[in-house]
């Protein structure tokens, strides 16, 4: 994946669904991945309403199990800070477009909904809900692209 980036493009890894694995496993993966790329631990919002989705301000590393067990998003603030910094050039800010790519059913659309704090993208428990590229304006400076799941043919 990183081989297909242009020189001006940057890669940020998001370790999603951190509530589904033991904390020590998350810590080990973060240590490994952060050796190469900026990496954010993330738990997407699982609330059912369509607006005002909750985001926890508790840092992921210190988030108690009770916070991870709620429907609130964890890790959004860290990811938004990274993306905002990429859009800064000195004192001015430029707009950036962020492609959210990954395997099917890893939570790409849920991640976008959590950052937007509303149901901007359709989600489902089966692969194939996102069928085409969808642009979501997060704020004046950040546009997110929700991509269908990608399965690489290594053959």
GUSE-634085 format. One line per 10 residues: their letters; for each residue x, y, z of C-alpha. Coordinates in steps of 0.02 Angstrom, whole numbers, plus 50000, padded with zeros to 5 digits. Layout:
REM GUSE-634085
A) X Y Z | ...
END
This chain:
REM GUSE-634085
XXXXXXXXXX) 50000 50000 50000 | 50135 50125 50048 | 50222 50091 49881 | 50073 50165 49788 | 50080 50333 49878 | 50143 50489 49791 | 50282 50586 49880 | 50163 50718 49949 | 50041 50589 50016 | 50049 50523 50194
XXXXXXXXXX) 49991 50363 50274 | 49907 50350 50444 | 49861 50179 50511 | 49704 50155 50615 | 49693 50003 50726 | 49504 49987 50736 | 49390 49879 50844 | 49510 49888 50992 | 49367 49842 51108 | 49366 49665 51036
XXXXXXXXXX) 49543 49614 51086 | 49640 49615 51250 | 49724 49779 51297 | 49900 49702 51295 | 49874 49642 51117 | 49821 49818 51064 | 49976 49890 51150 | 50091 49765 51061 | 50016 49804 50890 | 50027 49991 50920
XXXXXXXXXX) 50211 49976 50967 | 50246 49872 50812 | 50149 49982 50690 | 50208 50148 50762 | 50387 50099 50722 | 50343 50128 50538 | 50192 50245 50528 | 50083 50359 50634 | 49955 50240 50709 | 49795 50275 50806
XXXXXXXXXX) 49698 50152 50912 | 49512 50172 50878 | 49342 50108 50929 | 49201 50167 50819 | 49036 50225 50889 | 48905 50088 50900 | 48756 50196 50949 | 48596 50177 50850 | 48541 50359 50833 | 48584 50454 50674
XXXXXXXXXX) 48649 50617 50750 | 48756 50675 50897 | 48855 50515 50908 | 48959 50514 51067 | 49148 50530 51070 | 49246 50493 51227 | 49386 50615 51268 | 49476 50485 51372 | 49644 50440 51293 | 49641 50264 51222
XXXXXXXXXX) 49787 50204 51327 | 49700 50251 51489 | 49521 50212 51437 | 49443 50098 51568 | 49351 49943 51511 | 49185 50029 51553 | 49219 50163 51422 | 49268 50035 51291 | 49109 49938 51330 | 48997 50088 51294
XXXXXXXXXX) 48934 50141 51123 | 49045 50296 51123 | 49188 50319 51002 | 49365 50311 51071 | 49517 50378 50979 | 49432 50508 50870 | 49520 50655 50951 | 49693 50582 50916 | 49651 50545 50736 | 49573 50716 50707
XXXXXXXXXX) 49729 50800 50779 | 49841 50705 50658 | 49730 50747 50509 | 49718 50931 50559 | 49907 50942 50575 | 49928 50870 50400 | 49819 51011 50334 | 49928 51145 50414 | 50067 51232 50321 | 50145 51361 50437
XXXXXXXXXX) 50007 51478 50494 | 49889 51437 50350 | 49780 51284 50327 | 49746 51194 50167 | 49611 51068 50129 | 49655 50884 50130 | 49567 50732 50062 | 49584 50572 50163 | 49552 50403 50083 | 49489 50273 50207
XXXXXXXXXX) 49541 50105 50135 | 49549 49929 50202 | 49482 49753 50192 | 49293 49725 50192 | 49205 49741 50360 | 49346 49821 50458 | 49241 49974 50504 | 49289 50104 50373 | 49113 50178 50361 | 49090 50167 50550
XXXXXXXXXX) 49253 50261 50575 | 49192 50401 50459 | 49023 50407 50547 | 49112 50419 50715 | 49223 50563 50657 | 49074 50653 50578 | 48968 50614 50733 | 48821 50569 50621 | 48767 50430 50504 | 48848 50495 50345
XXXXXXXXXX) 48885 50321 50275 | 48783 50163 50273 | 48850 50021 50380 | 48808 49837 50397 | 48868 49673 50469 | 48894 49596 50297 | 49026 49646 50169 | 48974 49752 50020 | 48868 49890 50099 | 48986 50022 50027
XXXXXXXXXX) 48978 49991 49840 | 49059 50148 49772 | 49170 50290 49829 | 49077 50414 49939 | 49145 50586 49990 | 49101 50653 50163 | 49148 50831 50212 | 49208 50822 50392 | 49242 51008 50411 | 49302 51154 50304
XXXXXXXXXX) 49474 51076 50284 | 49451 50888 50289 | 49358 50780 50163 | 49347 50592 50194 | 49327 50464 50055 | 49235 50305 50105 | 49298 50166 49993 | 49226 49992 49963 | 49324 49852 50045 | 49484 49806 49954
XXXXX) 49552 49629 49939 | 49723 49623 49860 | 49764 49483 49739 | 49940 49431 49784 | 49946 49296 49651
END
